[in-house]
Amino acid sequence: MEIQDAENAVREIGTAAIDAVQGLDSATIEGSLPFIAGVLILLIAVKFLSLPFKLVWNGVIGAAALWLVNLIGAAVGFGLKITVAKALIAGIFGVPGLLAVLCWEIFIK
């Protein structure tokens, strides 16, 4: 008896879902608006959630580049302190950022 009740419930849900989908006409603007709005909301959410991960990744890359500079600079007696700000500058701006940090350390400090 319980299995038949479950089957009937599933049939009713399936029928209701099919009726709901058939009510949407994707050929019209009104039928496409919920889909477009959902995609836009999803894109915005993914963009905001991925930003912190991108900053962390850039910081790790920048710190690795500064560590490599310290490793090579140790041969000639040059070393610099790796900070979060320097790592982010080197990671976000790439080679120009790394050169800017090096120039700051050599000429300004």
C-alpha positions, 0 to 999 in steps of 0.5 A: 500500500505504501509503495503505491502511495509513493508512486502516485505522489511521484506521478502527481509531482511529475505531472505538476512539473510538466504542466509548469514547464509547458506554461512557460513559452521560451519563444517570448520575452516573458518566458525567457526572463526568469531564465535570464535573471537566474543566469545573471544572478548566478554569474554575479554570485560566482564573480563575488565568491571567486574574488577572494580566491583570486587575491589569495592565489595572486598573493601566493604567486607574488610571495613565491616570486619574491622568495625566488628573488631572495634565493637568487639575491642571497648569492650577491648579498641582497635580501628583502622582507616578504610582506603581504602587501609586497606579495600582493603587488608582485602577484597582481601586477606580475613582473612589473610589480615585482620590479617595482617592489625591488626598485622600492627596496633598492632605491627608496629604502 
